[in-house]
Amino acid sequence: MRRPGLTSDDGDEQSGGSRFSLGARFRRLFAPRVFLLALVLSVVGLVAGGLVPVVGYLGRFLGIALAGFALAFLVSGRRYVEVGLAGALTAGLGFVLGTLNSVLFPVVADYGLQIAGVGTTAGLLAALVGHYFGRDLRAGLTKELS
């Protein structure tokens, strides 16, 4: 017996709709706890990658990619939205804050939005690529040999 307002087994909504089904869909698409974990890992990756003296900014993006890679092992399932958003926020803010204490401060004042956009895009791509390769490796390690 089905109750009105709830979703059926195949995901189609019945008459009336429900806020609970929207909340479940949102949690399936975006998990706040996973996002916070991804954000913390991305910040740690950004800082750790920035500490490598030879590679400079490239190390920061490699750290963010490594954070996405690590999250693929910690959390099962596809979490591209959380990882991408965390990587983009971390890289964008890190990129702008990294240039604020430099000689280029007048350039940042004029082109801050564009600088943040470049950092955000690079962080997004780094996090997504890292998460993709981490999921791929996890799938290969957990695949049953036949």
Protein Blocks (a to p, Z undefined) as FASTA:
>chain_A
ZZehiacfkopacehiafklmmmmmmmmpcfklmmmmmmmmmmmmmmmmmpmklmmmmmm
mmmmmmmmmmmmmpgcjdkkmmmmmmmmmmmmmmmmmmmmmmklmmmmmmmmmmmmmmmm
mmmmmmmmmmmmmmmmmmmmmpccZZ
